[in-house]
Amino acid sequence: MTQNPIDLRPEWFTTNLGVERTGIYEWSIWSNDKTKIATYIVQTGNFSKRLDRYTRNLRRMINGLPYHIRSRTYRAIHEALLKAYENRRSVTFTVLEIVTATKNQLNERERNWIATRRREENKGAEIVLNEITAAGLARVLELI
């Protein structure tokens, strides 16, 4: 017996931009009281394609399928997005910066944004999921 794959609620996230541009973006997961719980910063060469990939990965996880690259597992952001989806938390995809630059400059801008969010985290702001430990991820998943 084959199961019909589960599809995502169309409103599972909101975004401020969905264009085919290069830049830095941020996933944010929010509590019911509108407090930001966790954030993840990353770069892309195409915002629309990146959104599609995350949506596809989330759908795969919901349907019990492994990560699309056999030698890898889902990343912390995927686990956090799944938990947020299951708990009907608000999720936002925010373009932080449009970058028309070299790959090295894009890498530098991404590192800068992560460092900025880490400084904010150290002052009590949301948890940064970039390069988070397993224990840190477990803590985040409990909060979501």
Protein Blocks (a to p, Z undefined) as FASTA:
>chain_A
ZZddddddfklpccfbdcddddddddddddfkopafbdcddddfbfklmmmmmmmmmmmm
mnopacfblkbccdfklmmmmmmmmnopacddddfbdcdddfklmmmmmmmmmmmmmmmm
mnopacdfehpafklmmmmmmmZZ
